[in-house]
Amino acid sequence: MEISDKLLCLFNAEVRSEDDKYVVEVPRREVETGSVDPGEIYRVALISRTEAEESRPERKQTDTSEPQPPVEVGELRYVEIEDIGKQGDGIARVERGYVIIVPGAEVGERVKVEVTEVKSNFAVGEIIEEDF
């Protein structure tokens, strides 16, 4: 599956019925980080969870009682750097607040990263493209 370079944000959401319409909620962090502005109009692409899972490389089967990291080694992600860590590396947050550490990135930068290392509570990503 090809993802546009114009992608502003990516998140998982449930489609729910509300009166005479269906609603997909945008996570608060997407608005707070400036990816999405309330009142603006956006194109929305919905990807079947089944299709999205099938297009990913196999993940190791582990105890599923613990939430698994939402990224894997080799995955490309578009992220916005929200903070700087104690060692000066950029910090981005993705699904469920999971942290991706991005060496060489500055607060406010939007970068395309390749995930190079995955741990249970954080990942490390290498900048592939700046200012997407």
DSSP file (Angstrom, degrees, kcal/mol; ACC not computed):
  #  RESIDUE AA STRUCTURE BP1 BP2  ACC     N-H-->O    O-->H-N    N-H-->O    O-->H-N    TCO  KAPPA ALPHA  PHI   PSI    X-CA   Y-CA   Z-CA
    1    1 A M              0   0    0      0, 0.0     2,-0.4     0, 0.0     0, 0.0   0.000 360.0 360.0 360.0 131.0    0.0    0.0    0.0
    2    2 A E        -     0   0    0      0, 0.0     2,-0.5     0, 0.0     0, 0.0  -0.768 360.0-153.3 -94.4 136.0    1.4    3.4   -1.0
    3    3 A I        -     0   0    0     -2,-0.4     4,-0.0     4,-0.0     0, 0.0  -0.927  22.3-114.5-111.8 131.8    1.0    6.3    1.5
    4    4 A S    >   -     0   0    0     -2,-0.5     3,-1.5     1,-0.1    -1,-0.0  -0.255  12.1-130.6 -62.7 145.2    0.9    9.9    0.1
    5    5 A D  T 3  S+     0   0    0      1,-0.3    -1,-0.1     3,-0.0    -2,-0.0   0.619 107.2  67.5 -67.7 -12.8    3.7   12.3    1.1
    6    6 A K  T 3   +     0   0    0      2,-0.0    -1,-0.3     0, 0.0     2,-0.1   0.361  69.2 134.9 -89.1   4.8    0.9   14.7    2.0
    7    7 A L    <   -     0   0    0     -3,-1.5     3,-0.1     1,-0.2   125,-0.0  -0.355  33.0-174.5 -58.0 125.1   -0.2   12.5    5.0
    8    8 A L        -     0   0    0      1,-0.3     2,-0.3    -2,-0.1    -1,-0.2   0.839  63.0 -13.5 -90.1 -40.0   -0.7   14.7    8.0
    9    9 A C        -     0   0    0     26,-0.1     2,-0.4     2,-0.0    -1,-0.3  -0.983  52.2-151.0-158.8 163.3   -1.4   12.1   10.6
   10   10 A L        +     0   0    0     -2,-0.3     2,-0.3    68,-0.2    85,-0.1  -0.982  28.6 147.3-143.3 127.2   -2.2    8.4   11.0
   11   11 A F        -     0   0    0     -2,-0.4     2,-0.4    83,-0.1    -2,-0.0  -0.978  43.8-108.1-154.2 162.6   -4.2    6.9   13.9
   12   12 A N        +     0   0    0     -2,-0.3     2,-0.3     2,-0.0    -2,-0.0  -0.783  42.1 167.5 -93.8 140.5   -6.5    4.0   14.7
   13   13 A A        -     0   0    0     -2,-0.4     2,-0.4    13,-0.0    13,-0.1  -0.994  32.2-122.4-151.9 151.6  -10.2    4.9   15.3
   14   14 A E        -     0   0    0     -2,-0.3     2,-0.6    11,-0.1    11,-0.6  -0.751  21.7-133.6 -92.3 140.1  -13.5    3.2   15.7
   15   15 A V  E     -A   24   0A   0     -2,-0.4     2,-0.3     9,-0.1     9,-0.2  -0.857  34.1-176.5 -91.5 122.0  -16.4    4.2   13.4
   16   16 A R  E     -A   23   0A   0      7,-2.4     7,-3.1    -2,-0.6     2,-0.4  -0.894  26.9-115.7-124.1 153.5  -19.5    4.6   15.6
   17   17 A S  E     +A   22   0A   0     -2,-0.3     2,-0.3     5,-0.2     5,-0.2  -0.691  31.3 176.6 -86.2 133.8  -23.1    5.3   14.9
   18   18 A E  E >   -A   21   0A   0      3,-3.1     3,-1.8    -2,-0.4     2,-0.2  -0.887  58.9 -58.5-142.5 106.9  -24.4    8.6   16.3
   19   19 A D  T 3  S-     0   0    0     -2,-0.3    -1,-0.1     1,-0.3    -2,-0.0  -0.406 120.9 -14.7  56.1-119.3  -28.0    9.5   15.6
   20   20 A D  T 3  S+     0   0    0     -2,-0.2     2,-0.3    -3,-0.1    -1,-0.3   0.092 129.9  56.9-102.2  23.5  -28.3    9.7   11.7
   21   21 A K  E <  S-A   18   0A   0     -3,-1.8    -3,-3.1     2,-0.0     2,-0.4  -0.905  74.9-118.5-143.3 171.1  -24.5    9.7   11.0
   22   22 A Y  E     -A   17   0A   0     -2,-0.3     2,-0.4    -5,-0.2    -5,-0.2  -0.924  29.1-153.0-114.5 143.0  -21.4    7.8   11.6
   23   23 A V  E     -A   16   0A   0     -7,-3.1    -7,-2.4    -2,-0.4     2,-0.5  -0.940  16.4-170.6-125.4 135.8  -18.5    9.3   13.5
   24   24 A V  E     -A   15   0A   0     -2,-0.4     2,-0.3    -9,-0.2    -9,-0.1  -0.988  25.9-141.2-118.4 116.8  -14.7    8.8   13.5
   25   25 A E        -     0   0    0    -11,-0.6   -11,-0.1    -2,-0.5    -2,-0.0  -0.604   3.9-140.4 -83.2 137.0  -13.0   10.7   16.3
   26   26 A V        -     0   0    0     -2,-0.3     5,-0.1   -13,-0.1   -13,-0.0  -0.841  31.7-110.2 -91.9 126.5   -9.7   12.4   15.8
   27   27 A P    >>  -     0   0    0      0, 0.0     3,-1.5     0, 0.0     4,-0.8  -0.270  20.9-122.3 -58.8 142.0   -7.4   11.9   18.8
   28   28 A R  H >> S+     0   0    0      1,-0.3     4,-2.8     2,-0.2     3,-0.7   0.832 109.1  64.5 -52.6 -37.8   -6.8   15.1   20.8
   29   29 A R  H 3> S+     0   0    0      1,-0.2     4,-2.2     2,-0.2     6,-0.3   0.818  94.9  59.2 -61.4 -29.6   -3.0   14.8   20.3
   30   30 A E  H <4>S+     0   0    0     -3,-1.5     6,-1.8     2,-0.2     5,-1.4   0.855 112.2  39.3 -68.3 -33.3   -3.5   15.3   16.5
   31   31 A V  H X<5S+     0   0    0     -4,-0.8     3,-1.2    -3,-0.7    -2,-0.2   0.903 115.6  51.5 -78.1 -44.6   -5.1   18.7   17.2
   32   32 A E  H 3<5S+     0   0    0     -4,-2.8    -2,-0.2     1,-0.3    -3,-0.2   0.820 110.1  49.1 -64.4 -31.7   -2.7   19.6   20.0
   33   33 A T  T 3<5S-     0   0    0     -4,-2.2    -1,-0.3    -5,-0.2    -2,-0.2   0.486 117.5-112.3 -87.7  -2.1    0.4   18.9   17.9
   34   34 A G  T < 5S+     0   0    0     -3,-1.2    -3,-0.2     2,-0.3    -2,-0.1   0.550  84.1 119.9  88.4   6.8   -1.0   20.9   15.0
   35   35 A S  S   <S+     0   0    0     -5,-1.4     2,-0.4    -6,-0.3    -4,-0.2   0.863  81.4  27.7 -69.8 -34.5   -1.5   18.1   12.6
   36   36 A V        -     0   0    0     -6,-1.8    -2,-0.3   -28,-0.1    -1,-0.2  -0.982  69.9-152.6-132.1 137.7   -5.3   18.8   12.4
   37   37 A D    >   -     0   0    0     -2,-0.4     3,-1.8    -3,-0.1    -6,-0.1  -0.948  26.9-117.4-111.7 126.4   -7.1   22.1   12.8
   38   38 A P  T 3  S+     0   0    0      0, 0.0     3,-0.1     0, 0.0     0, 0.0  -0.312 100.2  26.9 -57.5 142.1  -10.8   22.1   14.1
   39   39 A G  T 3  S+     0   0    0      1,-0.3     2,-0.1     0, 0.0     0, 0.0   0.230  96.7 113.0  89.1 -14.1  -13.1   23.6   11.5
   40   40 A E    <   -     0   0    0     -3,-1.8     2,-0.4     1,-0.0    -1,-0.3  -0.473  66.4-121.7 -85.9 162.6  -10.9   22.7    8.5
   41   41 A I        +     0   0    0     -2,-0.1     2,-0.3    -3,-0.1    -1,-0.0  -0.897  32.3 180.0-108.3 135.1  -11.9   20.2    5.8
   42   42 A Y        -     0   0    0     -2,-0.4     2,-0.4    -6,-0.0    -6,-0.0  -0.924  31.9-114.3-131.1 153.8   -9.6   17.1    5.2
   43   43 A R        -     0   0    0     -2,-0.3     2,-0.4     2,-0.0    -2,-0.0  -0.726  36.0-155.1 -81.2 139.6   -9.6   14.1    2.9
   44   44 A V        -     0   0    0     -2,-0.4     2,-0.5     2,-0.0    -2,-0.0  -0.970  10.8-166.6-122.8 131.3  -10.0   11.0    4.9
   45   45 A A        -     0   0    0     -2,-0.4     2,-0.5     2,-0.0    -2,-0.0  -0.973   7.5-157.1-116.0 129.4   -8.8    7.5    3.9
   46   46 A L        -     0   0    0     -2,-0.5     2,-0.5     2,-0.0    -2,-0.0  -0.910   5.8-163.8-106.7 130.9  -10.0    4.5    5.8
   47   47 A I        -     0   0    0     -2,-0.5    -2,-0.0     4,-0.0     5,-0.0  -0.959  27.0-112.9-116.5 126.8   -8.0    1.4    5.7
   48   48 A S     >  -     0   0    0     -2,-0.5     4,-3.0     1,-0.2     5,-0.2  -0.302  18.4-134.6 -56.6 133.8   -9.4   -1.9    6.8
   49   49 A R  H  > S+     0   0    0      1,-0.2     4,-2.4     2,-0.2     5,-0.2   0.895 107.7  52.1 -58.0 -40.0   -7.8   -3.2    9.9
   50   50 A T  H  > S+     0   0    0      2,-0.2     4,-2.3     1,-0.2    -1,-0.2   0.936 111.6  45.2 -62.0 -47.4   -7.5   -6.6    8.3
   51   51 A E  H  > S+     0   0    0      1,-0.2     4,-1.8     2,-0.2    -2,-0.2   0.908 112.9  51.1 -63.4 -42.5   -5.9   -5.2    5.2
   52   52 A A  H  X S+     0   0    0     -4,-3.0     4,-0.5     1,-0.2    -1,-0.2   0.907 112.3  46.2 -63.0 -42.0   -3.5   -3.1    7.2
   53   53 A E  H >< S+     0   0    0     -4,-2.4     3,-0.8    -5,-0.2    -1,-0.2   0.886 111.6  51.8 -68.0 -38.3   -2.5   -6.1    9.3
   54   54 A E  H 3< S+     0   0    0     -4,-2.3    -1,-0.2     1,-0.2    -2,-0.2   0.803 105.6  55.6 -68.5 -28.2   -2.0   -8.3    6.3
   55   55 A S  H 3< S+     0   0    0     -4,-1.8    -1,-0.2    -5,-0.2    -2,-0.2   0.609  94.3  85.1 -81.4 -10.6    0.2   -5.7    4.6
   56   56 A R  S << S-     0   0    0     -3,-0.8     3,-0.1    -4,-0.5    19,-0.0  -0.609  90.3-102.4 -88.3 150.0    2.6   -5.6    7.5
   57   57 A P        -     0   0    0      0, 0.0    -1,-0.1     0, 0.0    -2,-0.1  -0.285  56.9 -77.6 -61.6 157.7    5.5   -8.1    7.9
   58   58 A E        -     0   0    0      1,-0.1     2,-0.3    -4,-0.1    -4,-0.0  -0.312  47.0-143.5 -59.1 136.1    4.8  -10.9   10.4
   59   59 A R        -     0   0    0     -3,-0.1     2,-0.2     1,-0.1    -1,-0.1  -0.716  28.5 -95.8 -96.2 153.3    5.2   -9.9   14.1
   60   60 A K        -     0   0    0     -2,-0.3     2,-0.6     1,-0.1    -1,-0.1  -0.467  39.7-118.9 -65.0 137.0    6.6  -12.2   16.6
   61   61 A Q        +     0   0    0     -2,-0.2     2,-0.2    -3,-0.0    -1,-0.1  -0.702  50.3 156.0 -79.1 121.4    3.9  -14.0   18.5
   62   62 A T        -     0   0    0     -2,-0.6     2,-0.4     4,-0.1     6,-0.1  -0.745  54.8 -53.6-133.7-178.6    4.1  -13.1   22.2
   63   63 A D    >   -     0   0    0     -2,-0.2     3,-0.9     1,-0.2    -1,-0.0  -0.472  47.6-157.4 -61.1 116.5    1.9  -12.9   25.2
   64   64 A T  T 3  S+     0   0    0     -2,-0.4    -1,-0.2     1,-0.2     4,-0.1   0.412  76.2  86.7 -84.0   3.8   -1.0  -10.8   24.0
   65   65 A S  T 3  S+     0   0    0      2,-0.1    -1,-0.2     0, 0.0    -2,-0.1   0.785  85.2  63.8 -71.4 -24.5   -2.0   -9.7   27.5
   66   66 A E  S <  S-     0   0    0     -3,-0.9     2,-0.1     1,-0.0    -4,-0.1  -0.803 101.2-105.9 -95.9 138.1    0.5   -6.9   27.3
   67   67 A P        -     0   0    0      0, 0.0    -2,-0.1     0, 0.0    -4,-0.0  -0.413  37.1-132.0 -61.6 137.3   -0.1   -4.2   24.6
   68   68 A Q        -     0   0    0     -4,-0.1    52,-0.1     1,-0.1    -4,-0.0  -0.607  30.4 -89.1 -89.1 151.6    2.4   -4.7   21.7
   69   69 A P        -     0   0    0      0, 0.0    -1,-0.1     0, 0.0    52,-0.1  -0.316  31.8-133.9 -56.4 140.8    4.4   -1.8   20.3
   70   70 A P  S    S+     0   0    0      0, 0.0     2,-0.3     0, 0.0    25,-0.1   0.374  84.7  53.5 -81.8   7.2    2.5   -0.1   17.5
   71   71 A V        -     0   0    0     23,-0.0     2,-0.3     4,-0.0     6,-0.0  -0.872  65.9-157.2-132.3 166.3    5.6    0.0   15.3
   72   72 A E    >   -     0   0    0     -2,-0.3     3,-2.1   -13,-0.0    43,-0.3  -0.970  38.4 -76.9-142.8 159.9    8.1   -2.5   14.0
   73   73 A V  T 3  S+     0   0    0     -2,-0.3    43,-0.2     1,-0.3     3,-0.1  -0.279 117.3  21.4 -57.2 133.9   11.6   -2.5   12.7
   74   74 A G  T 3  S+     0   0    0     41,-3.4    -1,-0.3     1,-0.3     2,-0.1   0.231  89.8 134.3  91.9 -12.9   11.8   -1.2    9.1
   75   75 A E    <   -     0   0    0     -3,-2.1    40,-2.8    40,-0.1     2,-0.4  -0.449  50.6-136.3 -70.9 141.0    8.4    0.5    9.3
   76   76 A L  E     -B  114   0B   0     38,-0.2     2,-0.3    -2,-0.1    38,-0.2  -0.845  26.7-179.2 -98.2 135.5    8.3    4.1    7.8
   77   77 A R  E     -B  113   0B   0     36,-2.6    36,-3.2    -2,-0.4     2,-0.6  -0.983  27.2-140.6-135.7 145.3    6.4    6.7    9.8
   78   78 A Y  E     +B  112   0B   0     -2,-0.3     2,-0.3    34,-0.2    34,-0.2  -0.935  40.0 166.9-100.4 120.4    5.5   10.3    9.4
   79   79 A V  E     -B  111   0B   0     32,-2.8    32,-2.5    -2,-0.6     2,-0.5  -0.903  34.8-134.3-134.9 160.4    5.9   12.0   12.8
   80   80 A E  E     -B  110   0B   0     -2,-0.3     2,-0.5    13,-0.2    13,-0.5  -0.968  29.2-122.5-114.0 132.6    6.1   15.4   14.4
   81   81 A I        +     0   0    0     28,-3.0    27,-3.1    -2,-0.5    11,-0.2  -0.627  33.2 174.3 -77.5 119.7    8.7   16.0   17.0
   82   82 A E        +     0   0    0      9,-2.8     2,-0.3    -2,-0.5    10,-0.2   0.681  58.7   1.4 -98.9 -22.9    7.0   17.1   20.2
   83   83 A D  E     -C   91   0B   0      8,-1.4     8,-2.5    23,-0.1     2,-0.4  -0.938  63.9-114.3-157.4 170.3    9.8   17.3   22.7
   84   84 A I  E     -C   90   0B   0     -2,-0.3     6,-0.2     6,-0.2    22,-0.1  -0.981  32.5-134.2-118.5 131.7   13.5   16.9   23.2
   85   85 A G    >   -     0   0    0      4,-3.3     3,-2.0    -2,-0.4     6,-0.0  -0.161  33.3 -92.2 -77.4 175.3   14.8   14.1   25.5
   86   86 A K  T 3  S+     0   0    0      1,-0.3    -1,-0.1     2,-0.1    -2,-0.0   0.771 127.5  49.3 -60.2 -28.8   17.5   14.4   28.2
   87   87 A Q  T 3  S-     0   0    0      2,-0.1    -1,-0.3     0, 0.0    -2,-0.0   0.306 124.1-101.3 -95.6   9.3   20.2   13.4   25.6
   88   88 A G  S <  S+     0   0    0     -3,-2.0    16,-0.3     1,-0.3     2,-0.2   0.531  76.2 137.9  89.1   6.2   19.0   15.9   23.1
   89   89 A D        -     0   0    0     14,-0.1    -4,-3.3    15,-0.1    -1,-0.3  -0.582  57.9-106.1 -85.9 149.1   17.1   13.5   20.8
   90   90 A G  E     -CD  84 102B   0     12,-2.1    12,-3.3    -6,-0.2     2,-0.5  -0.415  30.7-149.7 -69.8 147.9   13.8   14.4   19.3
   91   91 A I  E     +CD  83 101B   0     -8,-2.5    -9,-2.8    10,-0.2    -8,-1.4  -0.985  16.1 178.2-125.3 126.7   10.7   12.7   20.7
   92   92 A A  E     - D   0 100B   0      8,-2.4     8,-3.0    -2,-0.5     2,-0.4  -0.912  15.8-145.9-120.7 151.4    7.6   11.9   18.8
   93   93 A R  E     + D   0  99B   0    -13,-0.5   -13,-0.2    -2,-0.3     6,-0.2  -0.959  19.9 171.2-120.0 139.0    4.5   10.1   20.0
   94   94 A V    >   -     0   0    0      4,-2.7     3,-1.8    -2,-0.4     4,-0.2  -0.245  52.5  -6.3-120.1-150.1    2.3    7.8   18.0
   95   95 A E  G >  S+     0   0    0      1,-0.3     3,-2.3     2,-0.2    -1,-0.4  -0.078 132.5   3.1 -49.0 140.4   -0.6    5.5   18.9
   96   96 A R  G 3  S-     0   0    0      1,-0.3    -1,-0.3    -3,-0.1    -2,-0.0   0.689 128.0 -68.6  56.1  22.7   -1.4    5.1   22.7
   97   97 A G  G <  S+     0   0    0     -3,-1.8    -1,-0.3     1,-0.2    -2,-0.2   0.600  82.6 167.6  76.3  10.3    1.4    7.7   23.4
   98   98 A Y    <   -     0   0    0     -3,-2.3    -4,-2.7    -4,-0.2     2,-0.3  -0.360  31.0-127.2 -61.2 135.1    4.1    5.3   22.3
   99   99 A V  E     -De  93 122B   0     22,-0.8    24,-2.0    -6,-0.2     2,-0.5  -0.683  21.0-168.3 -94.4 135.1    7.4    7.1   22.0
  100  100 A I  E     -De  92 123B   0     -8,-3.0    -8,-2.4    -2,-0.3     2,-0.4  -0.989  16.5-147.1-116.7 120.5    9.7    7.2   19.0
  101  101 A I  E     -De  91 124B   0     22,-3.3    24,-2.9    -2,-0.5   -10,-0.2  -0.745  13.4-169.3 -87.5 129.1   13.1    8.7   19.7
  102  102 A V  E >   -D   90   0B   0    -12,-3.3   -12,-2.1    -2,-0.4     3,-1.6  -0.862  12.6-145.0-125.6  95.8   14.6   10.5   16.6
  103  103 A P  T 3  S+     0   0    0      0, 0.0    24,-0.4     0, 0.0   -14,-0.1  -0.311  84.0  20.2 -58.7 138.6   18.2   11.6   16.9
  104  104 A G  T 3  S+     0   0    0      1,-0.3     2,-0.3   -16,-0.3   -15,-0.1   0.477  95.0 124.1  84.7   3.1   19.0   14.9   15.2
  105  105 A A    <   -     0   0    0     -3,-1.6     2,-0.3   -17,-0.0    -1,-0.3  -0.684  47.8-145.1 -99.3 152.9   15.5   16.1   15.2
  106  106 A E    >   -     0   0    0     -2,-0.3     3,-2.0    -3,-0.1   -25,-0.3  -0.810  33.9 -83.5-114.3 154.2   14.2   19.4   16.6
  107  107 A V  T 3  S+     0   0    0     -2,-0.3   -25,-0.2     1,-0.3     3,-0.1  -0.285 115.4  21.2 -54.9 134.2   10.9   20.3   18.3
  108  108 A G  T 3  S+     0   0    0    -27,-3.1    -1,-0.3     1,-0.3     2,-0.1   0.188  90.1 131.3  91.2 -15.9    8.2   21.1   15.7
  109  109 A E    <   -     0   0    0     -3,-2.0   -28,-3.0   -28,-0.1     2,-0.6  -0.444  48.0-148.3 -69.5 142.2    9.9   19.3   12.8
  110  110 A R  E     +B   80   0B   0    -30,-0.2    21,-1.2    -2,-0.1    22,-0.9  -0.970  30.1 170.6-109.3 121.5    7.8   16.9   10.8
  111  111 A V  E     -BF  79 130B   0    -32,-2.5   -32,-2.8    -2,-0.6     2,-0.6  -0.921  38.0-128.0-134.2 154.6    9.9   14.1    9.5
  112  112 A K  E     -BF  78 129B   0     17,-3.2    16,-3.7    -2,-0.3    17,-1.7  -0.912  38.8-173.2 -97.9 125.8    9.6   10.7    7.8
  113  113 A V  E     -BF  77 127B   0    -36,-3.2   -36,-2.6    -2,-0.6     2,-0.5  -0.874  25.2-140.4-122.0 153.4   11.5    8.1    9.9
  114  114 A E  E     -BF  76 126B   0     12,-2.4    12,-2.7    -2,-0.3     2,-0.4  -0.964  30.9-123.5-106.1 126.9   12.4    4.5    9.4
  115  115 A V  E     + F   0 125B   0    -40,-2.8   -41,-3.4    -2,-0.5    10,-0.3  -0.567  35.1 172.1 -72.4 122.9   12.1    2.6   12.7
  116  116 A T  E     +     0   0B   0      8,-2.9     2,-0.3    -2,-0.4     9,-0.2   0.618  63.8  22.7-108.2 -17.9   15.5    1.0   13.4
  117  117 A E  E     - F   0 124B   0      7,-1.4     7,-2.4   -45,-0.1     2,-0.4  -0.985  62.0-162.5-151.8 138.3   14.9   -0.4   16.9
  118  118 A V  E     + F   0 123B   0     -2,-0.3     2,-0.2     5,-0.2     5,-0.2  -0.988  11.5 171.9-129.2 127.1   11.8   -1.4   18.9
  119  119 A K        -     0   0    0      3,-2.9     3,-0.1    -2,-0.4    -2,-0.0  -0.718  49.2 -97.3-118.8 173.2   11.5   -1.9   22.6
  120  120 A S  S    S+     0   0    0     -2,-0.2     3,-0.1     1,-0.2    -1,-0.0   0.837 121.1  24.1 -64.0 -32.5    8.3   -2.5   24.7
  121  121 A N  S    S+     0   0    0      1,-0.2   -22,-0.8   -52,-0.1     2,-0.3   0.439 129.3  13.4-117.0   0.5    8.0    1.2   25.7
  122  122 A F  E     -e   99   0B   0    -24,-0.1    -3,-2.9    -3,-0.1     2,-0.3  -0.984  55.1-151.2-163.3 165.0    9.9    3.1   22.9
  123  123 A A  E     -eF 100 118B   0    -24,-2.0   -22,-3.3    -2,-0.3     2,-0.4  -0.895  16.3-130.3-133.7 165.9   11.4    2.9   19.5
  124  124 A V  E     -eF 101 117B   0     -7,-2.4    -8,-2.9    -2,-0.3    -7,-1.4  -0.974  23.3-168.3-119.3 135.1   14.2    4.6   17.7
  125  125 A G  E     - F   0 115B   0    -24,-2.9     2,-0.4    -2,-0.4   -10,-0.2  -0.959  14.2-141.9-126.7 144.1   13.8    6.1   14.2
  126  126 A E  E     - F   0 114B   0    -12,-2.7   -12,-2.4    -2,-0.4     2,-0.2  -0.866  32.1-109.9-102.4 133.5   16.2    7.4   11.7
  127  127 A I  E     + F   0 113B   0     -2,-0.4   -14,-0.3   -24,-0.4     3,-0.1  -0.440  40.0 168.3 -65.8 127.1   15.3   10.5    9.7
  128  128 A I  E    S+     0   0B   0    -16,-3.7     2,-0.3     1,-0.4   -15,-0.2   0.719  71.1   9.7-104.0 -37.4   14.6    9.5    6.0
  129  129 A E  E     - F   0 112B   0    -17,-1.7   -17,-3.2     0, 0.0    -1,-0.4  -0.992  70.0-143.4-148.6 136.0   13.0   12.8    4.9
  130  130 A E  E    S+ F   0 111B   0     -2,-0.3   -19,-0.2   -19,-0.2   -25,-0.0  -0.697  73.9   8.0-100.3 153.7   12.7   16.2    6.6
  131  131 A D              0   0    0    -21,-1.2    -1,-0.2    -2,-0.3   -20,-0.2   0.904 360.0 360.0  48.3  60.6    9.8   18.6    6.5
  132  132 A F              0   0    0    -22,-0.9    -1,-0.2    -3,-0.3   -21,-0.1   0.471 360.0 360.0 -74.6 360.0    7.2   16.5    4.6
